[in-house]
Amino acid sequence: MRYYVTSDIHCYFTLFREALADCGFFEDKAPHKLIICGDLFDRGREALELQNFIVDLMEKDEVILIKGNHEDLMMEPISEWKSEVYFQPFNVTNGTTETVLQLTKSSLDDLDYRSDLVYEKLLETPYIKKILPAMRDYFETDHYIFTHGWIPCFSERGSYGKKYGSYNKNWRNSDSKAWAEARWINGMEAAYSGIIEENKTIVCGHWHSSFGHSRYENDGEEFGESANFNPYYGKGIIAIDACTAYSGQVNCIVLED
């Protein structure tokens, strides 16, 4: 099977389609599937176009969807609706609020004064009804594991640039809390710390690939003119988040397995 793999599209639908076209996805007549390693929405302005495209791929059975931390951010306020959550700076700057407005064709005034109506519209969107329920924590083939941040591991002090503990051989049986935490892990740091799956390569998103190029290869800055946002290849890892909102780039790799 041929897999086209991308991640962290963040509503940049045009750039996403261009990346797929450049890889030959639309012309491929052989058996193939698209794997998206999380963070479909938030930040960009093309949520409706992206939503429709993903649903079309789902109906054709051409896509495998991995859950990202931004999918968790969307679901947290929905379980117990509190519209004020979407006015909090964290959700505004991360783009979750903007995604809600785009998908429901609403305004901030609607969210403020007619929040129940926005909530009803949101629950009826394909994103909530079809896309999110189809997402999984990881997908595994003979030679690859596809996930968002990383596989669950024993962590000494959490994520975000902090030290990681040790490999957890039972990570596949981790509970939802462990997977939610794993979606925030910088996979490049975890792999560099030795938390890898022997005889397999973990393909992940979440953390900008320029981190690995800069930190472990001395290849440019993490951000800036010399930053390298192409996929990062290391021992046991391929990191593909291009930090699209900053770089204007979406990475797509092609794997045979």
ChimeraX commands (.cxc) that place a marker at each C-alpha (Angstrom):
marker #1 position 0.00,0.00,0.00 radius 0.5
marker #1 position 1.19,3.50,-0.79 radius 0.5
marker #1 position 0.62,6.07,1.94 radius 0.5
marker #1 position 0.64,9.83,1.49 radius 0.5
marker #1 position 1.31,11.31,4.91 radius 0.5
marker #1 position 0.81,14.85,6.16 radius 0.5
marker #1 position 0.05,16.61,9.43 radius 0.5
marker #1 position -0.93,19.88,11.11 radius 0.5
marker #1 position -2.82,21.36,8.19 radius 0.5
marker #1 position -4.52,23.87,10.49 radius 0.5
marker #1 position -7.16,24.97,7.98 radius 0.5
marker #1 position -4.65,25.90,5.25 radius 0.5
marker #1 position -6.58,23.97,2.64 radius 0.5
marker #1 position -5.02,25.55,-0.46 radius 0.5
marker #1 position -1.47,24.79,0.71 radius 0.5
marker #1 position -2.60,21.30,1.67 radius 0.5
marker #1 position -4.03,20.56,-1.78 radius 0.5
marker #1 position -0.90,21.93,-3.44 radius 0.5
marker #1 position 1.28,19.61,-1.33 radius 0.5
marker #1 position -0.86,16.61,-2.28 radius 0.5
marker #1 position -0.75,17.57,-5.95 radius 0.5
marker #1 position 3.03,17.97,-5.84 radius 0.5
marker #1 position 3.32,14.42,-4.43 radius 0.5
marker #1 position 1.07,12.98,-7.14 radius 0.5
marker #1 position -1.83,12.07,-4.86 radius 0.5
marker #1 position -4.60,13.03,-7.26 radius 0.5
marker #1 position -3.09,11.19,-10.25 radius 0.5
marker #1 position -2.24,7.99,-8.37 radius 0.5
marker #1 position -4.26,5.08,-9.79 radius 0.5
marker #1 position -2.64,2.40,-7.59 radius 0.5
marker #1 position -4.02,1.48,-4.15 radius 0.5
marker #1 position -3.21,4.35,-1.82 radius 0.5
marker #1 position -4.43,6.24,1.22 radius 0.5
marker #1 position -3.84,9.59,2.82 radius 0.5
marker #1 position -2.80,9.62,6.48 radius 0.5
marker #1 position -3.26,12.88,8.38 radius 0.5
marker #1 position -1.41,12.93,11.71 radius 0.5
marker #1 position -3.70,15.33,13.53 radius 0.5
marker #1 position -4.51,19.03,13.87 radius 0.5
marker #1 position -6.77,19.44,10.86 radius 0.5
marker #1 position -8.29,22.73,11.94 radius 0.5
marker #1 position -7.57,26.01,13.80 radius 0.5
marker #1 position -5.51,29.04,12.71 radius 0.5
marker #1 position -6.27,29.16,8.97 radius 0.5
marker #1 position -9.31,30.53,7.14 radius 0.5
marker #1 position -10.39,27.58,4.99 radius 0.5
marker #1 position -12.21,25.38,7.49 radius 0.5
marker #1 position -15.30,24.77,5.38 radius 0.5
marker #1 position -13.31,23.81,2.28 radius 0.5
marker #1 position -11.11,21.47,4.31 radius 0.5
marker #1 position -14.09,19.91,6.07 radius 0.5
marker #1 position -15.81,19.11,2.77 radius 0.5
marker #1 position -12.64,17.66,1.29 radius 0.5
marker #1 position -12.03,15.37,4.25 radius 0.5
marker #1 position -15.62,14.10,4.22 radius 0.5
marker #1 position -15.27,13.33,0.51 radius 0.5
marker #1 position -12.09,11.33,1.18 radius 0.5
marker #1 position -13.83,9.46,4.00 radius 0.5
marker #1 position -16.69,8.49,1.72 radius 0.5
marker #1 position -14.14,7.12,-0.76 radius 0.5
marker #1 position -12.26,5.30,2.03 radius 0.5
marker #1 position -9.07,7.12,1.06 radius 0.5
marker #1 position -8.06,8.68,4.36 radius 0.5
marker #1 position -6.87,7.62,7.82 radius 0.5
marker #1 position -7.31,10.28,10.47 radius 0.5
marker #1 position -5.13,10.57,13.58 radius 0.5
marker #1 position -6.29,12.70,16.50 radius 0.5
marker #1 position -4.19,15.75,17.42 radius 0.5
marker #1 position -4.12,18.00,20.45 radius 0.5
marker #1 position -6.20,20.59,18.59 radius 0.5
marker #1 position -8.96,18.04,18.21 radius 0.5
marker #1 position -8.88,17.68,21.99 radius 0.5
marker #1 position -9.04,21.46,22.35 radius 0.5
marker #1 position -12.19,21.53,20.26 radius 0.5
marker #1 position -13.90,18.77,22.22 radius 0.5
marker #1 position -13.19,20.01,25.75 radius 0.5
marker #1 position -15.84,22.79,25.84 radius 0.5
marker #1 position -18.36,20.74,23.84 radius 0.5
marker #1 position -18.83,18.03,26.48 radius 0.5
marker #1 position -20.15,20.71,28.83 radius 0.5
marker #1 position -21.03,23.73,26.71 radius 0.5
marker #1 position -19.56,26.94,28.00 radius 0.5
marker #1 position -19.31,29.55,25.27 radius 0.5
marker #1 position -17.10,31.77,27.43 radius 0.5
marker #1 position -14.31,29.21,27.00 radius 0.5
marker #1 position -13.98,30.31,23.38 radius 0.5
marker #1 position -13.27,33.87,24.48 radius 0.5
marker #1 position -10.31,32.81,26.57 radius 0.5
marker #1 position -6.97,33.98,25.07 radius 0.5
marker #1 position -5.67,30.40,24.77 radius 0.5
marker #1 position -8.50,29.32,22.47 radius 0.5
marker #1 position -8.43,32.57,20.53 radius 0.5
marker #1 position -4.69,32.49,19.82 radius 0.5
marker #1 position -4.73,28.76,19.02 radius 0.5
marker #1 position -7.49,29.30,16.47 radius 0.5
marker #1 position -10.13,27.07,18.04 radius 0.5
marker #1 position -12.57,29.96,18.36 radius 0.5
marker #1 position -12.08,30.92,14.71 radius 0.5
marker #1 position -12.77,27.35,13.61 radius 0.5
marker #1 position -16.06,27.32,15.51 radius 0.5
marker #1 position -17.10,30.56,13.83 radius 0.5
marker #1 position -16.15,29.33,10.36 radius 0.5
marker #1 position -17.81,25.94,10.62 radius 0.5
marker #1 position -21.05,27.39,12.01 radius 0.5
marker #1 position -20.97,30.52,9.83 radius 0.5
marker #1 position -21.28,32.60,12.96 radius 0.5
marker #1 position -19.82,35.81,14.35 radius 0.5
marker #1 position -18.33,36.67,17.72 radius 0.5
marker #1 position -21.58,38.43,18.55 radius 0.5
marker #1 position -23.44,35.22,17.79 radius 0.5
marker #1 position -21.11,33.32,20.08 radius 0.5
marker #1 position -21.57,35.93,22.78 radius 0.5
marker #1 position -25.30,36.55,22.62 radius 0.5
marker #1 position -26.69,33.48,20.84 radius 0.5
marker #1 position -24.29,30.81,22.05 radius 0.5
marker #1 position -26.92,28.07,22.25 radius 0.5
marker #1 position -27.67,28.49,18.55 radius 0.5
marker #1 position -23.95,28.34,17.71 radius 0.5
marker #1 position -23.67,25.22,19.84 radius 0.5
marker #1 position -26.52,23.53,17.98 radius 0.5
marker #1 position -24.96,24.40,14.63 radius 0.5
marker #1 position -21.56,23.12,15.75 radius 0.5
marker #1 position -22.96,19.76,16.82 radius 0.5
marker #1 position -24.46,19.30,13.35 radius 0.5
marker #1 position -21.24,19.96,11.45 radius 0.5
marker #1 position -19.52,17.07,9.64 radius 0.5
marker #1 position -16.46,17.84,11.73 radius 0.5
marker #1 position -18.25,16.88,14.94 radius 0.5
marker #1 position -20.58,14.19,13.54 radius 0.5
marker #1 position -18.25,12.38,11.11 radius 0.5
marker #1 position -14.63,13.48,11.25 radius 0.5
marker #1 position -13.88,13.47,14.98 radius 0.5
marker #1 position -15.53,10.07,15.65 radius 0.5
marker #1 position -13.39,8.54,12.88 radius 0.5
marker #1 position -10.11,9.67,14.43 radius 0.5
marker #1 position -7.78,7.25,16.17 radius 0.5
marker #1 position -4.82,7.64,18.51 radius 0.5
marker #1 position -2.41,5.92,16.14 radius 0.5
marker #1 position -2.20,3.80,13.01 radius 0.5
marker #1 position 0.37,1.05,12.57 radius 0.5
marker #1 position 1.75,-0.82,9.58 radius 0.5
marker #1 position 4.57,-3.36,9.28 radius 0.5
marker #1 position 7.27,-0.71,9.35 radius 0.5
marker #1 position 5.66,2.51,10.56 radius 0.5
marker #1 position 3.63,3.97,13.41 radius 0.5
marker #1 position 1.68,7.13,12.68 radius 0.5
marker #1 position 0.64,9.39,15.54 radius 0.5
marker #1 position 0.42,13.07,16.43 radius 0.5
marker #1 position 2.91,14.03,19.15 radius 0.5
marker #1 position 4.39,10.69,20.17 radius 0.5
marker #1 position 3.52,7.34,21.68 radius 0.5
marker #1 position 2.65,7.38,25.40 radius 0.5
marker #1 position 5.77,7.02,27.52 radius 0.5
marker #1 position 6.76,7.25,31.14 radius 0.5
marker #1 position 7.49,10.94,31.54 radius 0.5
marker #1 position 9.56,12.45,34.33 radius 0.5
marker #1 position 8.35,16.01,33.98 radius 0.5
marker #1 position 5.79,16.14,31.18 radius 0.5
marker #1 position 6.31,17.66,27.77 radius 0.5
marker #1 position 7.08,21.02,26.16 radius 0.5
marker #1 position 10.85,20.91,26.14 radius 0.5
marker #1 position 11.19,18.89,29.34 radius 0.5
marker #1 position 12.91,15.59,30.00 radius 0.5
marker #1 position 11.25,12.30,29.13 radius 0.5
marker #1 position 11.46,9.15,31.14 radius 0.5
marker #1 position 11.50,5.73,29.56 radius 0.5
marker #1 position 9.93,3.60,26.88 radius 0.5
marker #1 position 6.61,2.01,27.81 radius 0.5
marker #1 position 6.34,-1.40,26.13 radius 0.5
marker #1 position 2.57,-1.40,26.75 radius 0.5
marker #1 position 1.96,1.97,25.11 radius 0.5
marker #1 position -0.59,0.47,22.69 radius 0.5
marker #1 position -2.86,-0.27,25.64 radius 0.5
marker #1 position -2.63,3.22,27.13 radius 0.5
marker #1 position -5.81,4.91,28.33 radius 0.5
marker #1 position -7.32,8.07,26.86 radius 0.5
marker #1 position -5.57,10.31,29.40 radius 0.5
marker #1 position -2.14,8.97,28.45 radius 0.5
marker #1 position -2.88,9.46,24.76 radius 0.5
marker #1 position -4.11,13.00,25.36 radius 0.5
marker #1 position -0.82,13.77,27.12 radius 0.5
marker #1 position 1.20,12.09,24.36 radius 0.5
marker #1 position -0.35,14.41,21.78 radius 0.5
marker #1 position 1.53,17.31,23.37 radius 0.5
marker #1 position 4.95,15.62,23.32 radius 0.5
marker #1 position 7.77,16.92,21.14 radius 0.5
marker #1 position 8.48,13.69,19.26 radius 0.5
marker #1 position 11.96,14.78,18.22 radius 0.5
marker #1 position 13.01,15.24,21.84 radius 0.5
marker #1 position 11.44,11.92,22.80 radius 0.5
marker #1 position 13.21,10.07,19.99 radius 0.5
marker #1 position 16.51,11.76,20.79 radius 0.5
marker #1 position 16.02,10.61,24.42 radius 0.5
marker #1 position 15.82,7.03,23.14 radius 0.5
marker #1 position 12.07,6.52,23.37 radius 0.5
marker #1 position 11.57,4.77,20.05 radius 0.5
marker #1 position 9.94,1.59,18.78 radius 0.5
marker #1 position 12.56,-0.94,17.70 radius 0.5
marker #1 position 12.38,-1.98,14.05 radius 0.5
marker #1 position 9.79,0.68,13.26 radius 0.5
marker #1 position 9.74,4.36,12.43 radius 0.5
marker #1 position 7.30,6.71,14.16 radius 0.5
marker #1 position 5.88,9.38,11.87 radius 0.5
marker #1 position 4.58,12.35,13.85 radius 0.5
marker #1 position 3.49,15.95,13.66 radius 0.5
marker #1 position 2.70,18.50,16.37 radius 0.5
marker #1 position 6.15,20.05,16.77 radius 0.5
marker #1 position 7.76,22.10,13.99 radius 0.5
marker #1 position 10.36,20.04,12.14 radius 0.5
marker #1 position 12.80,22.95,12.15 radius 0.5
marker #1 position 13.40,22.13,15.82 radius 0.5
marker #1 position 15.08,18.84,14.88 radius 0.5
marker #1 position 17.08,20.32,12.02 radius 0.5
marker #1 position 18.34,23.15,14.19 radius 0.5
marker #1 position 18.89,21.29,17.46 radius 0.5
marker #1 position 20.30,17.98,16.24 radius 0.5
marker #1 position 21.76,18.76,12.79 radius 0.5
marker #1 position 22.91,22.37,13.18 radius 0.5
marker #1 position 20.88,23.08,10.06 radius 0.5
marker #1 position 19.62,26.63,10.31 radius 0.5
marker #1 position 17.70,28.42,13.01 radius 0.5
marker #1 position 14.56,27.05,14.62 radius 0.5
marker #1 position 12.77,30.11,13.23 radius 0.5
marker #1 position 14.02,32.78,10.89 radius 0.5
marker #1 position 15.36,32.98,7.34 radius 0.5
marker #1 position 17.60,29.92,7.68 radius 0.5
marker #1 position 14.97,27.68,9.31 radius 0.5
marker #1 position 14.43,24.32,7.60 radius 0.5
marker #1 position 10.77,23.22,7.78 radius 0.5
marker #1 position 11.18,20.16,5.56 radius 0.5
marker #1 position 10.56,16.75,7.16 radius 0.5
marker #1 position 13.09,15.81,9.84 radius 0.5
marker #1 position 14.51,12.29,9.62 radius 0.5
marker #1 position 16.20,10.82,12.70 radius 0.5
marker #1 position 16.67,7.46,14.37 radius 0.5
marker #1 position 13.21,5.98,14.70 radius 0.5
marker #1 position 11.40,9.14,13.66 radius 0.5
marker #1 position 10.10,11.21,10.77 radius 0.5
marker #1 position 8.68,14.55,11.96 radius 0.5
marker #1 position 6.57,16.35,9.37 radius 0.5
marker #1 position 4.92,19.40,10.97 radius 0.5
marker #1 position 6.01,22.35,8.80 radius 0.5
marker #1 position 4.58,24.98,11.18 radius 0.5
marker #1 position 2.37,26.03,8.28 radius 0.5
marker #1 position 1.01,29.23,9.82 radius 0.5
marker #1 position 4.60,30.49,10.04 radius 0.5
marker #1 position 6.31,28.86,7.05 radius 0.5
marker #1 position 3.51,28.81,4.48 radius 0.5
marker #1 position 4.48,25.18,3.79 radius 0.5
marker #1 position 2.70,21.84,4.19 radius 0.5
marker #1 position 4.82,18.70,4.19 radius 0.5
marker #1 position 3.66,15.52,2.50 radius 0.5
marker #1 position 5.77,12.38,2.33 radius 0.5
marker #1 position 5.09,9.18,0.38 radius 0.5
marker #1 position 5.74,5.79,1.99 radius 0.5
marker #1 position 5.34,2.26,0.65 radius 0.5
marker #1 position 4.42,-0.43,3.18 radius 0.5
marker link #1:1,2 radius 0.2
marker link #1:2,3 radius 0.2
marker link #1:3,4 radius 0.2
marker link #1:4,5 radius 0.2
marker link #1:5,6 radius 0.2
marker link #1:6,7 radius 0.2
marker link #1:7,8 radius 0.2
marker link #1:8,9 radius 0.2
marker link #1:9,10 radius 0.2
marker link #1:10,11 radius 0.2
marker link #1:11,12 radius 0.2
marker link #1:12,13 radius 0.2
marker link #1:13,14 radius 0.2
marker link #1:14,15 radius 0.2
marker link #1:15,16 radius 0.2
marker link #1:16,17 radius 0.2
marker link #1:17,18 radius 0.2
marker link #1:18,19 radius 0.2
marker link #1:19,20 radius 0.2
marker link #1:20,21 radius 0.2
marker link #1:21,22 radius 0.2
marker link #1:22,23 radius 0.2
marker link #1:23,24 radius 0.2
marker link #1:24,25 radius 0.2
marker link #1:25,26 radius 0.2
marker link #1:26,27 radius 0.2
marker link #1:27,28 radius 0.2
marker link #1:28,29 radius 0.2
marker link #1:29,30 radius 0.2
marker link #1:30,31 radius 0.2
marker link #1:31,32 radius 0.2
marker link #1:32,33 radius 0.2
marker link #1:33,34 radius 0.2
marker link #1:34,35 radius 0.2
marker link #1:35,36 radius 0.2
marker link #1:36,37 radius 0.2
marker link #1:37,38 radius 0.2
marker link #1:38,39 radius 0.2
marker link #1:39,40 radius 0.2
marker link #1:40,41 radius 0.2
marker link #1:41,42 radius 0.2
marker link #1:42,43 radius 0.2
marker link #1:43,44 radius 0.2
marker link #1:44,45 radius 0.2
marker link #1:45,46 radius 0.2
marker link #1:46,47 radius 0.2
marker link #1:47,48 radius 0.2
marker link #1:48,49 radius 0.2
marker link #1:49,50 radius 0.2
marker link #1:50,51 radius 0.2
marker link #1:51,52 radius 0.2
marker link #1:52,53 radius 0.2
marker link #1:53,54 radius 0.2
marker link #1:54,55 radius 0.2
marker link #1:55,56 radius 0.2
marker link #1:56,57 radius 0.2
marker link #1:57,58 radius 0.2
marker link #1:58,59 radius 0.2
marker link #1:59,60 radius 0.2
marker link #1:60,61 radius 0.2
marker link #1:61,62 radius 0.2
marker link #1:62,63 radius 0.2
marker link #1:63,64 radius 0.2
marker link #1:64,65 radius 0.2
marker link #1:65,66 radius 0.2
marker link #1:66,67 radius 0.2
marker link #1:67,68 radius 0.2
marker link #1:68,69 radius 0.2
marker link #1:69,70 radius 0.2
marker link #1:70,71 radius 0.2
marker link #1:71,72 radius 0.2
marker link #1:72,73 radius 0.2
marker link #1:73,74 radius 0.2
marker link #1:74,75 radius 0.2
marker link #1:75,76 radius 0.2
marker link #1:76,77 radius 0.2
marker link #1:77,78 radius 0.2
marker link #1:78,79 radius 0.2
marker link #1:79,80 radius 0.2
marker link #1:80,81 radius 0.2
marker link #1:81,82 radius 0.2
marker link #1:82,83 radius 0.2
marker link #1:83,84 radius 0.2
marker link #1:84,85 radius 0.2
marker link #1:85,86 radius 0.2
marker link #1:86,87 radius 0.2
marker link #1:87,88 radius 0.2
marker link #1:88,89 radius 0.2
marker link #1:89,90 radius 0.2
marker link #1:90,91 radius 0.2
marker link #1:91,92 radius 0.2
marker link #1:92,93 radius 0.2
marker link #1:93,94 radius 0.2
marker link #1:94,95 radius 0.2
marker link #1:95,96 radius 0.2
marker link #1:96,97 radius 0.2
marker link #1:97,98 radius 0.2
marker link #1:98,99 radius 0.2
marker link #1:99,100 radius 0.2
marker link #1:100,101 radius 0.2
marker link #1:101,102 radius 0.2
marker link #1:102,103 radius 0.2
marker link #1:103,104 radius 0.2
marker link #1:104,105 radius 0.2
marker link #1:105,106 radius 0.2
marker link #1:106,107 radius 0.2
marker link #1:107,108 radius 0.2
marker link #1:108,109 radius 0.2
marker link #1:109,110 radius 0.2
marker link #1:110,111 radius 0.2
marker link #1:111,112 radius 0.2
marker link #1:112,113 radius 0.2
marker link #1:113,114 radius 0.2
marker link #1:114,115 radius 0.2
marker link #1:115,116 radius 0.2
marker link #1:116,117 radius 0.2
marker link #1:117,118 radius 0.2
marker link #1:118,119 radius 0.2
marker link #1:119,120 radius 0.2
marker link #1:120,121 radius 0.2
marker link #1:121,122 radius 0.2
marker link #1:122,123 radius 0.2
marker link #1:123,124 radius 0.2
marker link #1:124,125 radius 0.2
marker link #1:125,126 radius 0.2
marker link #1:126,127 radius 0.2
marker link #1:127,128 radius 0.2
marker link #1:128,129 radius 0.2
marker link #1:129,130 radius 0.2
marker link #1:130,131 radius 0.2
marker link #1:131,132 radius 0.2
marker link #1:132,133 radius 0.2
marker link #1:133,134 radius 0.2
marker link #1:134,135 radius 0.2
marker link #1:135,136 radius 0.2
marker link #1:136,137 radius 0.2
marker link #1:137,138 radius 0.2
marker link #1:138,139 radius 0.2
marker link #1:139,140 radius 0.2
marker link #1:140,141 radius 0.2
marker link #1:141,142 radius 0.2
marker link #1:142,143 radius 0.2
marker link #1:143,144 radius 0.2
marker link #1:144,145 radius 0.2
marker link #1:145,146 radius 0.2
marker link #1:146,147 radius 0.2
marker link #1:147,148 radius 0.2
marker link #1:148,149 radius 0.2
marker link #1:149,150 radius 0.2
marker link #1:150,151 radius 0.2
marker link #1:151,152 radius 0.2
marker link #1:152,153 radius 0.2
marker link #1:153,154 radius 0.2
marker link #1:154,155 radius 0.2
marker link #1:155,156 radius 0.2
marker link #1:156,157 radius 0.2
marker link #1:157,158 radius 0.2
marker link #1:158,159 radius 0.2
marker link #1:159,160 radius 0.2
marker link #1:160,161 radius 0.2
marker link #1:161,162 radius 0.2
marker link #1:162,163 radius 0.2
marker link #1:163,164 radius 0.2
marker link #1:164,165 radius 0.2
marker link #1:165,166 radius 0.2
marker link #1:166,167 radius 0.2
marker link #1:167,168 radius 0.2
marker link #1:168,169 radius 0.2
marker link #1:169,170 radius 0.2
marker link #1:170,171 radius 0.2
marker link #1:171,172 radius 0.2
marker link #1:172,173 radius 0.2
marker link #1:173,174 radius 0.2
marker link #1:174,175 radius 0.2
marker link #1:175,176 radius 0.2
marker link #1:176,177 radius 0.2
marker link #1:177,178 radius 0.2
marker link #1:178,179 radius 0.2
marker link #1:179,180 radius 0.2
marker link #1:180,181 radius 0.2
marker link #1:181,182 radius 0.2
marker link #1:182,183 radius 0.2
marker link #1:183,184 radius 0.2
marker link #1:184,185 radius 0.2
marker link #1:185,186 radius 0.2
marker link #1:186,187 radius 0.2
marker link #1:187,188 radius 0.2
marker link #1:188,189 radius 0.2
marker link #1:189,190 radius 0.2
marker link #1:190,191 radius 0.2
marker link #1:191,192 radius 0.2
marker link #1:192,193 radius 0.2
marker link #1:193,194 radius 0.2
marker link #1:194,195 radius 0.2
marker link #1:195,196 radius 0.2
marker link #1:196,197 radius 0.2
marker link #1:197,198 radius 0.2
marker link #1:198,199 radius 0.2
marker link #1:199,200 radius 0.2
marker link #1:200,201 radius 0.2
marker link #1:201,202 radius 0.2
marker link #1:202,203 radius 0.2
marker link #1:203,204 radius 0.2
marker link #1:204,205 radius 0.2
marker link #1:205,206 radius 0.2
marker link #1:206,207 radius 0.2
marker link #1:207,208 radius 0.2
marker link #1:208,209 radius 0.2
marker link #1:209,210 radius 0.2
marker link #1:210,211 radius 0.2
marker link #1:211,212 radius 0.2
marker link #1:212,213 radius 0.2
marker link #1:213,214 radius 0.2
marker link #1:214,215 radius 0.2
marker link #1:215,216 radius 0.2
marker link #1:216,217 radius 0.2
marker link #1:217,218 radius 0.2
marker link #1:218,219 radius 0.2
marker link #1:219,220 radius 0.2
marker link #1:220,221 radius 0.2
marker link #1:221,222 radius 0.2
marker link #1:222,223 radius 0.2
marker link #1:223,224 radius 0.2
marker link #1:224,225 radius 0.2
marker link #1:225,226 radius 0.2
marker link #1:226,227 radius 0.2
marker link #1:227,228 radius 0.2
marker link #1:228,229 radius 0.2
marker link #1:229,230 radius 0.2
marker link #1:230,231 radius 0.2
marker link #1:231,232 radius 0.2
marker link #1:232,233 radius 0.2
marker link #1:233,234 radius 0.2
marker link #1:234,235 radius 0.2
marker link #1:235,236 radius 0.2
marker link #1:236,237 radius 0.2
marker link #1:237,238 radius 0.2
marker link #1:238,239 radius 0.2
marker link #1:239,240 radius 0.2
marker link #1:240,241 radius 0.2
marker link #1:241,242 radius 0.2
marker link #1:242,243 radius 0.2
marker link #1:243,244 radius 0.2
marker link #1:244,245 radius 0.2
marker link #1:245,246 radius 0.2
marker link #1:246,247 radius 0.2
marker link #1:247,248 radius 0.2
marker link #1:248,249 radius 0.2
marker link #1:249,250 radius 0.2
marker link #1:250,251 radius 0.2
marker link #1:251,252 radius 0.2
marker link #1:252,253 radius 0.2
marker link #1:253,254 radius 0.2
marker link #1:254,255 radius 0.2
marker link #1:255,256 radius 0.2
marker link #1:256,257 radius 0.2
view
